[in-house]
Amino acid sequence: MLYADVVLPLPLQGFYTYIIPPDLPFTVKEGSRVIVQFGKKKFYTAIVFKIYESEEKQSPIKDIVSTLEDTPIVTPLQMKFWEWVSFYYMCSLGDVYKAAVPSALKLESETHILLNSDFEALEPFTSNEQKVFFLLSPDKPFSIAEIEKKSGLSNIIPTIKSLTDKKAIYINENIQNTYTAKTQPVVRLAKQFTEEELNNILDELSRAKKQQYLLSIFLDINKSDKLITKKRLLDETSISPSVLSELVKKGFLDIYDHEISRFDYGDENMDSAYMLNIHQQKAYTEITNSFKEKETTLLYGVTSSGKTEIYIQLIKDAISKGKQVLYLLPEIALTTQITNRLKTVFGNKLAVYHSRFNDNERAETWKKLLKDDEVQVILGARSAIFLPFNKLDLIIVDEEHEGSYKQQDPAPRYNARNSAIVLANMHNAKVLLGTATPSIESYNNALSGRYGLVRLTQRHENIELPHIAVINTKELRRKKQMKSILSPPLIDKIRETLNRKEQVILFQNRRGFSSMLECKNCSWTPHCTHCDVSLTYHKYQRMLVCHYCGATYNVPTLCDECKTPTLEFLGYGTERIEEEVNTIIPEASIARMDLDTTRGKKSYEQIISKFENNETNILIGTQMISKGLDFDNVSIVGILNADNLLNYPDFRAYEKAYQLMTQVSGRAGRKNKQGLVILQTAHPEHPLIKCVRENDYESFYLAQLEERRLFRYPPFFRLISIVIRGRDESLVENTSTQLAEALKQPFGERILGPSKPAISRIQSLYIRNILLKIENNASIQKVREMINYHQSVIFTNPAFKSILLHYDVDPM
């Protein structure tokens, strides 16, 4: 008997086995989608991972209900990659399947049943079959729950199954297939007419001059172009659609829907690519030489050194070999500018893939990669690593240091940069990591010889790195010269810049209007009822918003504690800065770029486009504006509160602060002149501020490396964070304590915790963390086995049934 092991889009460990029915053996293939029943009433779209023949198994095994296509939608290498992600990041294969495949290719499980109107009975029905059969309709689908209620039968799945086998009923694909191809109406001849028949038709239409004219124009176009759209034909003849409809009615022409792409980037023009300068050419040569010996190479190039031009040259090399390139970016915001640059060179060889595209657009890209070789360059955010590549030659990870490459929630909590290196290895491809501020781990790998290292130290056209002026806000406040978050020197420089018709970027890594509301009398602060965090005021929405669960609250007029109207707003978000700049410099045209202003599909594109075209001259934003954006006319960058970046309880805080400040500084003076960065801080003598001011990455790296060696952090140790959550705080505390004690038996002092995080309740769930620090050379397999064993022992206690637990491997 033939069996299939399938993976379901559910957070379940392992595979589930189903029988391949005798009528489906040729359509069920490894990597294809099948409909399976799971539980009593649910049907799901599963992916077949393994097909094998075996003697009949003892336990009752269900049949596969149906298949959805004749060709697989997941390749063997993809399945191998999914298994690695599941294993390394300690999550289920179902989690990986849910994250990898576009929603439009996962059918909605509604489990609706329809009567087969063409059914003819060859054998008598059982009484239960009769009850169900005569309840159903060929036009109106019923859910299984509705059938159970109307028939008065319990557990009707076996009856439904037997009626399905007899083809008396069918499951309405169970089933909502959400993928729809984009089409356009195309005109063709209703059948193959001879030349003599066509002449007779034209003569026959002599009294209907418009019909005759439209048909003759169609025949004329048809000689050179076999695909004639309805719109084109009507435009060229200037005749109404009703005339065309008459020709269709008479059986001379036919209109059908032709599938077209949702994306059109035009024709390729490889010659339009920018010629590399001497420094870029040297780096390009060093990269190609490095690839002969190393699988992964780090390109450490200062901001505005022209790394993208080198990427384009490497992509052209891969395309000339008939291969594919995956170009990863950390933020969707960056794809707008890069897409415009790449499509002028690669045209329709380019595909873009990220979460701002709708389900159908992402499904189309997936299917395109499966069925043709036209797409050779895939530009995308982290989820693009799950696409079905077949000729992958190179993966470019731009801004490789970015924490956005790490998926936080839900599982799989993968790092796209690290996963890309494994994916490339499976395809025998190369990886290029590009950045102006390398992550500590990547730079250490490069210096130790694990990665190749190529430096690009000259900015494009030899423009100088921006001058960084540090403003002591503590001193200005002491002298009462600083009335807001904008210092007087920064305000003066903004005015000078606008007078020169140049542009300004202001960076504040906090959205909203005010970070908190506080009573001046008793210091009461409103908190989220679901999370242990103060609420952020959003003036535009006139709401207090929790940035952890998204809950919104009305703004109180009285203090909850002392009942006095003494509430004031503290702290600055991007919204408040926008208002202050508007007040101080009313003539300025301002744009704001943060999560609140970029929720729409085209929002990024519109904000960036207006700033590029000088329609706005001041851009205020969060870290979205710090990465890779290239604006010709920006001469001033203001970092409004550097101290917020430094004072964060995380061993990576200084690394992230250095990277953010250096990256956002790099937006200044990118064309023809040196830029100026105003860096506001209350601690101008801080060693990290000094490194940023002097662009001294090496000193920063050595200091951080020594700290991490001392306290056993990456790159010397690997981290696994175990997160325990639940609604009962004492139960969460008890579970985490028992699990930590159990894990200390094999791991000893490598286990830290359980600890209470800074925000210890989110979405009404209390949280405790256990941190495991393990040596780099430790066996992941053995570590995982020990953790799973102790977890299973602890969770045999029925009291812990409501507890949620997940793993975050290599947390950021």
N, C-alpha and C positions, 0 to 999 in steps of 0.2 A: 504494500500500500504506500502511496505517496503522501509525504507530510511536508509542511512548511513551517519553519520557525519565523515568527513575525515580531516586529516591534510596534507597539501601540503608542499613540501620542498622549501618554499618561505617565506620571512620575512613578513608574514601576520598574523594579530591577529585573534584568534578564529578558528572555524571549518567551513567547507563548506559542504553543504548537497547535496547528489546525490541520485537518485532512484536506487534501486537494481532491475535489470530487472528480469522477471519471470524465465529466464533460468539460473540465477546465484544464487538463494537464498541459496544453500547449500555450495557454494564455497566462498562466501563473509562472512568473520568472523572478529570479533574484533581482531585487531592486524595483520591482513593480508594485503598484498599489492594489490592494484587495480590500473588499468589505468583509468584516468579520463581526460576529456577535460576541459581545463580552459582557458577562453577567446575564441577568434574566431578560433585560429589555433593551440594552444599549447596543448600537452598531457603530463601529468605528472604521476609519480608513487606516489600515495598517500597511507597513512596508515589509515585503518579504526579504528576509536576510539569508535564509538557507533552505534549500529543497533537498530532500533525501528520501530514499526508499527504506522501509523497515517493516518488520513483521507487525501485525496488528497489536497496538498497545492496550494494556488492560483498562486503564482509567478511561471514562467516556470523553471522547475528544470531538469537538464540533467541526463541522465542515466550513470551509471558506464559502461565503454567500455568493460573491461575484468578483470579477476583476474590473478594472477601470480603463485599462489600455493594454495594447499588445506589446508595447515596448517599455522597458524600465525607465523610471524617472530619476532613479538614484544609481550612480555608477559604483562598481566594486571598490574603487579607491575612496569614494565618498564614505561608503559603509565602513571601510577600514579606519578612516579618519574619525568618523562618529564614535567608533569603539574606543579609540585612543582618548578622545575628549571626555567620554564617559568615565574611562578608567582613571585618567590623570586628575580630572577636576572633581572626582568622587560624586558623580550624579548618575541618574539613570539614563539609559539609552533613549527612553521616551522623552526625557527633558531635552536631549540633543535633537531628536526628531522634531519636536515642537518648535525649537529655536531655528532649525536649519531650513525647513521647508516653508515656502510662502503659504499663508492661510488659504489662499484661493485654490491650492492643490490639496488641502485637507478638507474633505467633505464634511458638511455640518450633519451631525447625527440627530435627525428628527424622527426617524423610524416610523414613517408613514406607509400604510398599506393600501393598495389599489386592486380592484377586481380585474382580471384579464377577460375582456369582453369577447375574445376569440376562442375562449376555452371550450373544449368538448370533452365531457367525462367519458373515460374508458373503463372505469371501475367505480363501484359505489363508495360514497363518503361515509365516514363514521359519523355518529351523532354530533360530536363536537365540531367536526369539519363542516357539517351542514349548517350548524348554528352560525359559525363564523362566516362561511361563504355567502349565506343569504343576508347577512348584515351589510356586506360591503357593496361599494359602487365603483363602476369603471371611471367615474368622473371626479368623485369627491374622496380624497385620501383620508383615512382614519389613523390616528395614532394607536399604538398597542394598548395604551392605558384606556383609551376610549372604547376599543373593542372589548377589553376585559369587563368594563363597566356595563356596556350594552348587552353582552352575552351572558353575564353572570358567572363566567368561567374564571377560575384562577389558574395561573401558570399556563397561559395559552401559547407560549413560544413553541412547544413541540407541534401543536396544531398548525400554527403559522408556517413552521418549517415544512410539515408534510404537504400543505396546500401549495407552498412555493415549489417543492420538488415535483408536484403534479402539474405545475405551471397553471394552476387555477387562479392564483393571485401573484402579484409581484410587489416587491418593496420598491417604493417610489424613490429609487436610488438612495433611499433611507434618509433623506438624502437630498441635500441641497448642494449641487456642484457650483461653487461660487466663482469659478474661473469662466470668464466669457471673453472670447477673442474679439478684437476690434475689427470691424468690417466696413466696407464701402460698397454701394451698389454698382455693379458692372454690367454692361450690355453686351450681348452676344447673339449670334443667329440662333433661332429656335432649333434648327437642325442643320445638317450638312446639305445645303442646296447646290445643285449644279448651276453652271453659268447660265444655261438656258432657262432654268427655273427662276433665277434671280431677274433675268430680263423680262420674263412674263409677269413677275410680281410688280416690277416697276411700271410696266404697261397697264397692269390692272389698277394701279394707284394713280392713273393719269387724272382722274377727277378729284382726287384728294391731294392737291399740290403740296401741301405742307408735309404730309406723310411721305410722299414720294421724295421730296427734297431731303427730309431727315434720313430716310433709308439710303439715299444715294451718297450723302455725306458720310454716313456710317461705313458703307462699303468702301469708300475711298480711304478713310482712315485705317480700316481693317487690313488694307494691303500691307501696311508697314508696322502697325501696332495691333497686336492681338488682344491687348488688355485696354478696353475703352470704358472709362468710368461714365456713369450716367451724367454727372455734373459736367464733365468735359464735352460730351456730345451735345447737351442742351446749351452750354455756353457758346460752342462753335456755330450752332445753327440758329441760336436766338429764338427757339421754338418752345412753346409751353409743354410741361410734362404730360398734359392730357393727350397730345398728339402721339407721344411715345407710347402711352398706355394703349392707344388704339392699335398700334402696330403689334404690341404684345398680345392683345386680345385676338387679333387675326392670325396669330401663330407664326408671324414672320421673325420677331425678335423675342428675346428672353432676358429678364433681369435677374441676377443672382448676387448674393453677398460674397465678396472676395475678402479673405483675411489679409489685413495689412498690419504693419508694425505701429506701435504707439510712439515710437521714437524715430526721428529722422534728423540725423546730424550732417547730412549732405555727403558729398563725395570726398574721398581722401585726397590730400595734397601734401605728400611727404616732403616735397621740395620747399614748402612754406616754413619748415622748421628753422629756428634761429641757429646761426652758425656759432659754434662754441668759441669763446675767447681762449687765450693761451693758458689761463689758469684752469678753466673748465676742461679744456682738452687734456691737460696733464692729469687732472683728477679722473676723467673718463678712461684714459689709458691705464692708470693705476688700478681702477675698479676691474676692468676686463682682465688684467693680469692677475689680480687677487682672486678672481673667480676660477682661475685655473688650478688654484691650490686650496681655496677655502669655499665652503658652501655658503657662508654668510659673511658679508662685508659691511662695516660701519662707515658711512660717509659723514664725517664731522665737518660741516661747512658753516661758517658764520652766517648770520641773517643777511639776506639780500645778496648772497654770493652766486645765485643762479643755479641752484640744485635742480630745479624743475627742468631746465634745458638739458642737463645731463641725463635725467630720467627719460626725456623724450628720445634722446639719441639711443639709449639702451633699449627702449621699446621698439624703435625702428629696426634695430638689429634682430630682435626676437621675431618681429613680423616677417622680416626677409627670410627667416628660416621656416616660416609657416607655423610659428608657435604662438602661445597666448601669454599675456602679462596681466597680473593682478596688481593694481595700484591702490593701496590702502591709505585712507585719510582718517584722522581721529574724530573729526567733526563734520557733520552734514554741511555746516556753513561754508567749509572750504571747497566743497565740490562745485559750487557755483562758478567761482573764478577758474578753477582747474578744468572744469568741463569745457568752458569757452575756449581755453587754450588748446586742449587736446582735440576737440572736434574740428578745429580748423586744419589740423594735421592729419588726423586719422578718420574723420568722417564717420560713416556707418560701421567702421570696424570697432567703434567705441560703444560700450554699454555702461550705463550708470546704475548702481544698485545700492539703495539704502532705505531706511524705514519711512522716509517722507513720501516715497512713491506708494501708490495704493496697491492693493493685493494683486489686481489684474496686471499692473505694470511689472511688478516683481515676478509674477508667474510667467509673463511673456519672456522676460530676460532668461529665466531658468530654462524654459522650453527651447529658446533660441540656441542656448549653449549646448543643449542635448542634440538638436537635429541638424545644425549646419555649422560650417566653419567660418561664417562671415564675421562673427564677433571675435576679435583677437585682443582687445584691450578692455579690461573690466575695471572701472573706477568705482570704489565703494567704501562705505564705512565697515565696521568690524564684522557685521554679519555676512559680508561678501566672501569670507573664507569658506563658507558652506556651499558655494555654487558648484555645479557639476562641470569641472574642468576636464578636458581630455588631452590637451597639448600644452600644459603649463610649463613655461620655461623660466619665468622670473617673477618674483614677488617684490614689489617696492613698498616698504613701510615708511611713509613720510611722517615726520614729527614722531619718531619712534618712542620718544620719552613720555608721550602723553598718557595720562591715567585713563583717558576716555577709551582706550583700547581694551580696558578691563570691563567686562560685563558684571554688574553688581547684583541685580535682581531682575527676573527670576533665574533659576538654574537653566543652563550650565553657566557657572561663573568663570568663564574662560578669559584668558588674555589673548587677544587677536594677534599681537606681535609674536608672542612665544609660540602660539598655535600655528602661525604662518610658517615658522621655521620647520616645524614637524611636517606640515602639509607639503612644503617644498621638497623635503627629503623623500617623501612618498612618491613624488612626481619626478625625482631627479632634477629638480629645478634649483635656481639660486635665489638668495634673499639679499636685498640691499636695504639697510636701515639708514635713513637719512635724518639728520637733525642738526640744529645749532647748539643744542644743550643736551648732550647724551645722558641717558639714564645711568646711574652709578653701575648697575649690573652690566649694561651693554659696553660701557667704556672699559670696565674691568675685564670683560671677555675679550675685548679687542687688544688691550695691553698684554694680556696673558697669552695671546696667540690663538685663542679659540676662534675668534673672528678676524677677518682682514680689517685693516684700518687705513682709510684714505682721508687726508685733511685738505680742506679748501679754505684758505685763510684770507683770501682777497675778496672784497665785495665787488659786485658787478660795476664795471667802468671805474674801478678803484675809488669808489666813494668811501669816505671815512666812516667808521662806526660812529654812532651818535654820541655827542657829549652828554654825560649824565651829571646833572646838577642836583645835589642833595639839599633839601630844605628841612631845617630843624623846626618842626611844628611845635614841639614842647617849648622852645625858646620864644617862638612867635606868640604862643598863647600866654606865656608868662608876661610878655610885654603888652598883652591885650591888643596885638595887631591882627590877630586872625579871628574873624567873626564867624566863619563857616568852615567847611571842609576844604574850601578852595583858598590857598594861601595868596597873599598879595603879589608875590613874584609870579605865581602861575597865572593869576588874572591879567597882570600886565603883559605877559608873554602871549596869552591867548589873543588879547586885543591887537598886539603888534602883528601877529600872524594873520588875523582876519583882515587887517588893513592891507597886507601884502597879497590878499586873495589866495592865501594858502589854507591848509586844513589842520584840524586838531583832533587827536584821539585822547579821551579821558577814560582811564581804567579804574573800576571799582568792583571788586569781586563779591558783590552782594546785590541781589535784585530787590525790588520793592521800594517803598518810600522810606520807611524807618524800620530799623531792626527790632525795636520793641517800644511798647507803651508803658509808662511808669507813673505811679502816683507820687507827686512831690512831697506829700505829707507822710505817707507810711511805706513808700517804696513797693506797693503792690504792683504786680505785673500780670496781665492776663496770659494764661497758658492754654494750650490745646487740651481738650478733655480726653483725647485719645493718645496723646504723646506727651512725654515729659520735656516739653520745649516751649519757649515763649513764642508768641505769635508775631508775624511781620505785618506791618501796616502797608497796604497797597492803596494809595490815594485814588488812582484812576478807577479802581473797582469799588472804592469806599468800603473796604472790607479788611478784617484781620485774617491772615491766611497762614495755615501751618504748612511749612515747606517740606514736611516729612510725609504727611498723609493727605494733604490737599484740602483739608476741612476749612470752611470759611465761617467767620463769625461777624456779627454786627459790631461796630465800634461803640464801646460804652461811653456815656457822657459823665457817669459818676464812678468813683472808685468802689469796687466791690467790698473792700474792707472798711474804709472809714466814711463812705457815702458822701465824699466831697468832690466837687468838679475840678479837681487839681491834677488832671492827667496831662502828661506831656510826652511828645515823641522824642526818642533817643536814637542816635545812630543814623547812618546815611546809607541808603540804597541807591541804585541807578536812577530810580524815579525821582527821588528827592534832589539828586545832583542835577538832573535835567531841569527841574523847576528853578533851582538856584542859578544855574547858568542863564536861563531865560530871564530871570530877574536882573542879574548883574549886566548881562550883555544881550539886551532885547533884540538887537538887530541880527543876531546869529540864527542860522537855520540849523536845527539840531535833530539828530536821529538817535534813537536808543536801541541797543541790540542786547537783549537778554532773553531768558526763557519766556517771559510774558509777551514780548513783541514778535516772537518768531514761531508761534504755534501753528500758523497757517503754512500750507504747502509752499507758497511762493514768497513767504515773508523774508527769508534770508536774501533771496535773489533781489527783491525790491529794495531792501535797505542797502545792500552792497552796491547795487547798480546806481542808486541815487548818489551815494557817496563817491563812487568812481567818476560820475559825470558832474561832480561839483554842485549838485542840486542841494546838497546839505554840506555844511562846512565844519560841523563839530559832531563827532561820533562818540557817544557814551556807551560803555558796555562792560560786561563781565568777561570771563576768560575766553568767551567766544571770539573776541577781537584780537586775542594774543597770538593766534596760530596761523602762520603761513599766508595771511592776506597781504596783497601787494597793492598799495595805493601810491600813485606817483606824486601826489601833491601834499602829503602829510609832512609837516616840518616840526611839529611839537607833539610830544606824548606826555600826558600827565598821569603818574601813578599816585593815586590820591591817598592811599593808606597802606603803606608797605607793612606796617606792624601787624595788621590783621592776618597777613599771610604767614608771619613768623610764629605767632602765638597760637599754635594749633597742636593738640595732643596726639602727635603721630611721629614715628621715627623718620618718616619721609618729609616732614614739614619744611625743613630747610631746603631739601632738594627741589620740592615743588615750588617753593618761594623763589629760589634762584632761577629756575626755568621760566616761571611766569614773568618775572620782572625782566629777564633778558629777552624773552620772546616779544613781549609787548614793546620793549624799548626798540627792538628791531624794526618796528613799523615806521619809525621816524627817519626822515632824510634818505629815502630809498632811491631817489633819482636826482642826479646832478648837484646835490649839495649835502653838507653834513646836517643831521638833525639834532634836536635838543630834547632831552628827557628831563622832566621835573619830577624828582622822586621825593615825595613827602613822607617823613618818618620822625618819630619822637626819639629814635635811637640812631643818630647818624654815624656813631662809632662802632656799631655792631659789625662783627667780622664778615657776616654775609653781605651786608650793604656795601662794605668795602670791596668785596669780590665782584659784586654786580657793577659797581662804579668803575672798576678797573678792567672789567671783562676778563677776570682771572679765573677761568674754569679749573685750571690745574690745581691751584691752592685750595679752592673749594672742594674739589674731588678728593684730594689727599686727606683733608681734615675730616670729611664725612666717612671716608674709608676706614680711618683709624677708629672712629667712634663705633662703626658697625662691627669691626673686628672685636672690639672690646665687649660690646653688648650682644654679640651673636645674632646679627641681623644679616639679610642679604647684602652682598653677594656671597657671604661665607656660610650662611645657613638658609635653609628653605623653611617657609612658614606655612602652617595650616591652621586656620581659625575655625573653631567649632562653635557654632552659634545655637544656643538653646532658647526657645521662645514659648510662651504660654500665657494664659489669661490669669492664672493664679500665681502670684509672686512667690509665695512660700514653696509651692510645688516646683517652680522653675529653679529656685535656689537649691532645693533639696536634690533635684535631678542633676543639676550641673555639679554640685559638690560630690555626689556619688560617682558620677562619670569621671571627674577629674582625679579623684582618689584611685579609681580603678586603672586609669591610664598611667598614673604615676608608677604603677608596678613595673611595666615594661620600659617606660620612657624616663622615669626618674625626674631630674631637675629640668629636663627638656619641656616639661609641662608647666605652664604658668596659668594661674587662675583656679577657680572661676573668678572673673572680675565683672564688676558692674560698669558698663560703658558710660560715657559722658551723657548720652541720651539713652536712658535705660528702659523706656517704654515707647513703642511706636505702634500706631494703629491698635491700641488697647492690648498689645502683647508686651509682657515684661521680657527683658533680654538679659542673658548672661553669656559671657565669652570665655572660652578656654583656648589658649594659644599654645601650639606645639611648634618648637624650634628643632629641626632635625638637620644633621649634617648633609651636605650636598651629595656625598657618596653613598648615603643610605639607600637601601632598596625600597622603592615606592611600593612595590608589591607587598613586601613584608609589613611595611608601615600601615598600609591600607588594611591588611588582614587583621593586624592587632587592634586597630581602631574599631573595625566592624565587629570583631569578636566581643570586645568589652561593651560596645554599644548594645549589641543584641542581648548580652547578659543583663545589663542594667534595665533594658526596656522589657524584660519579661515581667517586671512588676506592673500589674494592671493599673496601678495608680498613675503611672506615667503615660497612659494611653493618649491623653490629650496634648502631650508635649510635642512641639515641632522642633526638628533638628536639621541643620544643614551645614555643609562644609564650604569653606572659602579657601581654596588652595592658592598660594602666592597672592595674598590680599594686597590691595593698593591703598 
